[in-house]
Amino acid sequence: MPSTAELPDDPRLPALAAIRDRLGQVIPERELGDGPVEIRLCNHVPGSRATFEVRTGERRLALKAYAEDPTPEAELYRHLARVGLAGVSSARVPRLLAVHPTLRVLVMEWLDGPSLSQLVRRGDGERAGRLAASWLWHASRRRVKRGPPCGTGRLLYQVGVSVAALGASDRDLGAAAKVAAKSLVRSQPRERSVGLVHGTLYARHILDLGDGPGVIDWQQFGQGPVEVDAGMFLATISRLALRHSDAAGAAARAEETFVSRTRGLVDPLALDWYRAAGLLHLAASGLKTGLKRFVPPEAHALVAEAARRAAPAGAAPAFVFPETPRPFARIRSAFTIRPRTPSLVHPVGPAATTQPDPDKARGIGGTKPR
């Protein structure tokens, strides 16, 4: 067990006080067994949620504590188990083991395996692309009618939040993001068939389980077209390539494999739209707030790529980035948009220092509260 000092101090999460007092209040005794128990904090979003790994004997469990009622997510896990997506092989989600509504806790099996972001960083982009595509095909074959709408309306809401955050951090960056957002408003795709979507299908939310993909962290699930998840996955692959230049080749292979293996499932034009919306969301999600806002260096390139993908075919690009200090100049050049007329150029501020790698922590939700 961790010491009291090692647990987050977050009054919005009632489960933390119970863990300090006695873990058996949070996890059923039948799941804990009689042996020694170790608990490790994996991720904490203050005022929202915390994820713990619990080891008891040879078992590993995931304990997720929330500020809000997790019952809808618990019901989704139960339903996915009924339709065959919580088995012991192939594509799957974690099995739900226990729910504690009062303490707002879910207890689930631990899915063990590297995330797809880790695969890309190791150089195995092709396998990452295959596993992500495999998950979308498996999920699209199940008819799961649960969750709120998660289509263009929700994505444009997130885009608005992102543009405001970017503008508050860097005026020129916010202006560039606004141009991309206006393109998204004008070019909204028609939604075809709608089904269950994860809502925040980052590369780190898909695990390589050896015999198939496992998908974790379903807090932002909803009903939308498959391009919602496909676009967000590819947006996170773009961010990986920008943050880790040595993984750029593997990221390109992941994208190529994913696009090839989802042909016939994903509409390319809609995919570009949702990917652009995801890129703006990721550009803003990397901001650090406090006495001074911290703009991650890849935010400029993410906004540039979003603008390029959001612009209607044949439209003139809206801006370019100015001369970029090394080491990001070579990476960002792949995403630079060349203007057709000087009057259309809006410079974007210089890059900042690199921020910590988020792939060391598992599980982060979206911007819009459920």
Secondary structure as GFF3:
##gff-version 3
##sequence-region A 1 370
A	DSSP	three_ten_helix	4	6	.	.	.	ID=ss1
A	DSSP	alpha_helix	14	21	.	.	.	ID=ss2
A	DSSP	three_ten_helix	23	25	.	.	.	ID=ss3
A	DSSP	alpha_helix	29	32	.	.	.	ID=ss4
A	DSSP	beta_strand	37	45	.	.	.	ID=ss5
A	DSSP	beta_strand	49	56	.	.	.	ID=ss6
A	DSSP	beta_strand	59	66	.	.	.	ID=ss7
A	DSSP	alpha_helix	71	82	.	.	.	ID=ss8
A	DSSP	beta_strand	96	100	.	.	.	ID=ss9
A	DSSP	beta_strand	105	109	.	.	.	ID=ss10
A	DSSP	alpha_helix	116	122	.	.	.	ID=ss11
A	DSSP	alpha_helix	125	140	.	.	.	ID=ss12
A	DSSP	alpha_helix	152	169	.	.	.	ID=ss13
A	DSSP	alpha_helix	171	186	.	.	.	ID=ss14
A	DSSP	beta_strand	195	197	.	.	.	ID=ss15
A	DSSP	three_ten_helix	203	205	.	.	.	ID=ss16
A	DSSP	beta_strand	206	208	.	.	.	ID=ss17
A	DSSP	beta_strand	213	215	.	.	.	ID=ss18
A	DSSP	beta_strand	222	224	.	.	.	ID=ss19
A	DSSP	alpha_helix	227	243	.	.	.	ID=ss20
A	DSSP	three_ten_helix	245	247	.	.	.	ID=ss21
A	DSSP	alpha_helix	248	261	.	.	.	ID=ss22
A	DSSP	alpha_helix	268	285	.	.	.	ID=ss23
A	DSSP	alpha_helix	298	310	.	.	.	ID=ss24
A	DSSP	alpha_helix	329	332	.	.	.	ID=ss25
A	DSSP	three_ten_helix	333	335	.	.	.	ID=ss26
A	DSSP	three_ten_helix	342	344	.	.	.	ID=ss27
A	DSSP	three_ten_helix	358	360	.	.	.	ID=ss28
###
